[in-house]
Amino acid sequence: MLTGTLQMMGYEFFFTFDKEKLSLIPKEEEKDDIRHSWFYTKLESGVLAWPGESKFVEEDFLYGRTNETNQVITFLTNKYIQLYENNGIITVSILAYFFSHSDRPMINRMSFNGIELNYIHPINHAFEISYRPEEHDGKINISTYDFDSTTTEKQKFSVFGKEVQVYFGITRTTSLSIEKPPLALSSSMVFHFEETQDYSFLRELNRIAKEFIQFLCNRRNIRFTKIQLSSSKGKVGQFVEIGEDIEVEMRPLKDGRYIQQKYIAGYEGKILNDIAENNLYLRHLGKSFSDSRIIDAASFVLRTAAFEWEFSRLFSEDKWKSEKRKNLEEEASKELERLIETSTGKLKQIYKDLKKSAISYLSLSQKINQIFEEYGMTVLDIFGRYMYKLNNVSYDHSEIGERIGKQRNNFAHGNLDKEFINESLLDVVFLEQIILAMQLQYFGIDEIGTKKIINEIFHHNLAL
């Protein structure tokens, strides 16, 4: 528990903070004034009525000084959750916080560490071991490579119109302590940007970093063990986001179910830019590796939604239409627009609905067939044939698309009376791999790299 003082909305408060909840205690002489003005409504008669209108914190950031360490603590507030008052104590919702030695420090660097990063940018590639087993003298030499050879090329992406550079590196920590290993290696992902005091920018960078590692691990339960903030003068403090405590899932890491940095080298900026702009579909990812193995109606529909999103990014639907069809649709739309303008009431609404349906769109099954035409021979078939043969199911592109489309519609429209299409379970498992292939192709990763990634992240172990 930390204690200290801070100012908020024109008043000074004593605060307590337990790393999750921030509680503010006003000065005794100001307690009634704050309670009445913030949480009561003053009626025309001069009487106060409770409860008043919802009260929200006005500041994006609160700056306090702790009694225990005399450090400055910066709180990033949640301005969308109302303040709560009980017996004069006010509770403020907090999104994140960090400590520093100075008030309102400038920040230009965020460095992320975590177990997943140690695998994505492998720490065992940063050193070599040499010894002479025939001498039996116990001498073992461990030599680390230099920083340049273990640091990746900088890539760029944009957040809120600001340029951010990203690169991966490996830090070395030495110790003579008995409790610690003499040499510890840790992979870092570093964001470098122009110095700022806009700490909401830091939180957005944290979101982008987290979703990037989620994409690379194909699951949502990833965790950063340390997020270091720095300025041009040196280290500032560690950024901590308020949220659930996520337990690291080691099984998929040990099995190699992640995308190594070497496969996306040169494309990091493009992927991060897509995440920054919320253009990369990640809602279909499982909460954990174990959770992603469970297919229910919700996960089925989310995977088909992810497929359609990625399809729309790769292709224009007009590409698949003949010129004759496009001309006829344009003519029909113009005629319906004329009828809409000359009609009223319900008839006008009917014409509007007809106009929406005048333009034909590819069905889900047709889109799946188109993807097989584009990437079947070059990327997908080697995995599809293996999976379907293993499950004694015929590997047929058109049947796969038809089954997925039909079962998706049954789930989406609540057709519970329809019998479940058993083979569609295998289809939607394969669809997850198709989606990843589409995403990688969109970013420009070549067919060989795409196949290597799918082979590893889905643990096929095929000879490519």
N, C-alpha and C positions, 0 to 999 in steps of 0.2 A: 504494500500500500504506500503510495506517494502522497505527500501533502505539499501545499504551497499557496501562492496567491496569483490571481490573474484578473484582468479587466474584461468585461463583456457588456456591450450595449450601455456604456456610460457609468457602470458601477464596478466597484472592486469587490472581489469575492475571495474567500478562503476555499481551496478546493481539496478534494480527496480523489485519487485515481487508482483503481485496482487493475490497470492494464486492459480493462474492458469498459467500465462505467465511470463517467466523469460526474461528480457531484459537487455542486456549488453551494456554499453557505454564505449568505450576505451578512454585512455588519448588522448588529442588533438594532441600531437606530434607523436602518434603511429597510429592514425586513418587511414591515407592513406596507411601506410605500411601494416596494417592488411587487409584493403579492397583489395589492389592490390594482396597480396600474397594468400589470401583465396578465393576471389571471381572473380578473373580475370585470364586469361591465357596469359603468356608471349610468344609472337611469336619470331621467330628467328631474325626478324628485330629489336627486342627490343620494339616493340609496344605491348601495353596491349589490349587484346580483352575481351569483356564481352558478355555473361556470361562465366565464367570458369567452370571447372569440379565441380560437387557437393561436398560440404564441409560438413563433419560430425564432431561432437564433439568426441574427442578421449578418454576422461576420463569417467569412469563409474560413478564417484561421483565428485561433486563440493562442496567446502567448503567455505562458506561466513560468514562474521560477520556483523550483523545488526546494524545500527546506532540507531534504536529506543530502543532496549533492550540490546544491547551489547552481545547478544547470538550468538552462532555458529549455522548456518543453513546448513544442509547437503541436497544437491539436488541429486536425482537419475536420471541420464540423459537417454534420449531415443536416443541411438546411431544409430538408423535406420531412423531417420528423419533429413533431411539436415538442416544446419544452414541457417537462412534467414537474409538478411541485407537490411536495408532501411535507407538512410540518415545517415549512420555511426552507427546506432543502430542494434545490432545483437540479434536475437531471438533464444533461445535455448528451445527445446522441453523437458519437464520434466515429469517423471513418478510418482514420489513421493518425499516427503521431510519430515524432522523432525528437531526440535530445540534441542539444548543441551547446557550445560554450558562449555563443554570442546571440544577441537578439536579432531575429529576421536575417539569418545568414544567406548569402548567395550560394546557389547550387549549380554545378555544371556537369555533374557526372553521377550516374547510378550504376552500381556494380552488383550483379545478382549471382548468388551462390546457391547450390542445391545439389542433392545426390543425383537427380536426373541429369544435371549439367555435366557431372563427372563422367557420365556415360556418353552423352551426346557429343561432347568434345573430350575424348578419353584422356584421363590423367596418366594412364599407363603408357602413353605415347610420348611422355615428357622426360623419360629417363632411360638409362641403360645400366645393366648390372654386369659386373665382370668379377670373376674369381678363378682360382686354379684348384679344381677339385682333387687333383692328384697330390697336392702338397699338404692337404689336411691341416692347414695352419689357422683356419677360421677367418681368414681375411676375405672380406667381401667389399667391393667398391661399387658405390652407387653414384652415378654421375648424371646430373640433370642437363638437358639441352638448354641453350640460351633462350631468352624471351622472344626474340624475333622468330625463331623456328617453331615456337609453340603458340604464336599469336596469329590470328587469321587476318586477312585483308579487310580493311574497313569498308562497310557498305553504308548507304544513306537511305533514310526514309523521312517522311514528313508527318508532324503531329501539330495540330492547331496552327498550321502555316509555318512552323518552326522546323528547321533541319536538325535531324538527329543522326549521329553516326553510331554504328553498332559493330562490335568485333568480339571474338572469343579469345580468352587467354587463360593461362594457368599460373596460379600464384604458388610460391614456395614459402613455407613457414618452418623455421628451424627452432629447436629447443634443446636445452641441456637438462630440462626437468625430468625427474623419474616418472612423473605421472603422464607425461606426454611423449609421443614418438619423436625421435630426433629430427625427422623430416616429414612434413605433411604437405600434400599437394591438393589443390582444389581448383576446379574449373570455374571460370567466371564468364558471364555475358555482360558486356559493358555498353552502356548508352552514354554518349558524350554530346553535349549541346551547349548553346550559348547560356551564360550565367543568368539565372532567374531567381526571383523570389515568389513566383507563382507556384505555390505548392500543389494546387489542383493539377497542374501540368505533371508533377511527379506522380500523382496517383493515376493519371491516365497512362503514363509510361509503365507503371506497375501492372495495370490491366493488360496492356499490349504484350508485355513480357510474359505474363502468366499464360495468356491465350496462345502465344507463340510456342511455348514449351508444351502446352496441352496438345497443340496440333502435331508437334514432333513426337509426342508420346502416344497419341491417339486415345487419350483419356483425360478426364478433367481433374483427377485428384493428384495434382503435382504440388510441390511445396518448395518455397525458397527458404533456406535456413538462415540466410543473411542478405540484407539489401543495404549496401553501404552508400551513403551520400557523401559527396566531396565537392570542394570548391577549388578554384585555382591556387588557393593557399594550402590545401591539404584536406584531410578527412574532417567531416562535419559531424556525422552521427549515423545511426541506423534507422531506416524507415520501417515502421511496423504497421501493418494493416490489421484492423480489427475484424475478426471473423472466426470461422470454425477452425479448430486445430486438426489439420489433415495428417493422417498417418502415412508415411512413405510406403508405397507398394513395391516391394523388391522383386517379386516373381517376374513381372514383365521386363524389368531391367536385366535380370540375370539371363532371361531367354532371348535378349536382344530385340525386344519388340519396341523399337524406337527408331527415329530417323537420325542417323549420324550427321554431324555438321558437314563432313566432307562431301556428302551427296548433294547438299544444297549450297555449297560454297559459291558465292557470287550472286545468289538469289535471295539472301537473307533480307535485304532491303525491300525487295518487291513483295515478299510474303508479309513482312512487318507493315508495309504501307497498306496492304489489303486489310490487315487486322485493324490498323488505326482507323480506317474508313468504314469498318464493319461490313466489309464485302466478302470476307471468307466465312463460309457457313461452318459453324462448329457445334450447333445445337444438338446434332445427332450423336455426339460423342458420349460414351458412357461415363457415369460418375466415377467408375473405377474399371480396371481390367475385368474383374469378376462380373461386375454389373453389365458390361458390354457384351458378355456371353449370353445374357438373358434377352430373348426376343419376345416382346409383348406387342399389343396393338399400338401403343404410343411410340415405341422405338421403331416399329415397322414404318409407321407413317412419317416419322422424323427422318428416317433414312431416304425415303422417297422424296421428301421435301428437299433434303440436301442435294439429291441427284438433280432435281428440276432446277434448283438454284444454280448449280454449277453448269448445267446444260445451257442455261440462258446466258451465262458468261462466256461460254466457248463459242456458241453459235447463235446466229440470228435465225428465227423461225422462217423468215422469208426466203432463206437460202434453199429450203426444201420445197418451195412452191414454184410451180411453173409460171411463166409470165402471163399465160392465158388465165390461170386461176387468180393471180393477183389483180389483173385488170377487171375481171368479173366481180371480185369482192369490192373493189373500189367503186365500180358502177352501182352495185347494190347499196353500198353505204350512202352514196350521194342521193339515190332515190329515196331511201328511208329518211335521210336528213330533211329532204323536201317535205315528206309526209309529216314529220315531227313538227316542223315550223307551221304547217297549215292545220294542225289538229290541237285539240284541247282535252283536258280531263284524263280519264282512264285510257282512252284510245291513244292519246299522246304517249302515255307511259308504256303501252304495248309496243308501239313503234320503237321507242327507246330500247326496250328489251330485245326486240328483233334486231336492232342495229348491233347490239353487243354480240349476238350470236351469228351475225352475217360473216364475221371474220373467222375462218377456220384455224384451229391450232392443232399442233401435233399432240396426240394422246401420249400418256406416260409410256405405254408399250412401244409406240412408234419412236419415241425419243431414245429408249433403251436400244432398239434395233439400230438406230443411227449411230449410237456410240460404238456398238459392236462393229459397224461398217468402218468407222474411223480408226478404232484402236484394238479391234479383236485380234487380227493376225499379228500385229506388231507388239502388243503389250498383254492383253487380257487372256487370250485363249490358252496360253501355257498353264495358267493358274486355274482357269475354268475347267479345262479337260481333266486336270488332276483331281480337283475337288469333286466333280460330278461322277467321275469314274470310281473314286473312293467310296461314294455313297450310292453306287449302282443306279444313278439317274442319268438319263440321256442329256447330253450337252447340246442343246439346240437354242440358238439365239432368239428366234421368234417365240418359242414356247416360254423361255425365261421371261421375256418382256410381257407376254400375255398374262402369265400367272401373277407377276408382280402387280401389274395394272389392275387386274380383277380383284386380287386380295386387298390391295390398297383401297379400292373403292368400297369394298365390303366393310372395312374398318372405318373409313372416313364417313360413310353414310349410315353407320349404325346398323348394317344388315346382319344382325346377330343370328338370324335364322339360316343364313347361308353357311354351308359346310366349309370348314377351313381347308385350304388347298395345301396339303402337306408339303409338296415339293417347294412351295413358295418360301418355306423356312430356310432351305438351302439357298434359294435365290437371293433372299435379302441379306444373308451372310456374305454372299459374293458381291452384292450391291455395295457393301461397305468398302470393298477393295476397288470397285469400279469408281466410286466417288473419289477416293484418294488418288487414283490414277488420273482422273479428270483434273483435279486440283493441281497435281504436279505438272501435267501437260500445259495447263493454263499459265503456270509460272515460267515455263520454258525449259524445264528439266528434260533431258533427252530420254529416249525410250530405254536405253540400257540402264541409266540411273533410276528411272521409274520402276523398272522390273526388279532391280536390286533392292529398292526400298520396300516394295510390296512383299518380296520374298522374305525379307527380314522381319518387317513389322507384323506380318501375319504368320510368321514362323512356318513357312512352307518347306524350307530347306531343299529346294529344287536346285539342280545343276543348271545354271543359266549359260 
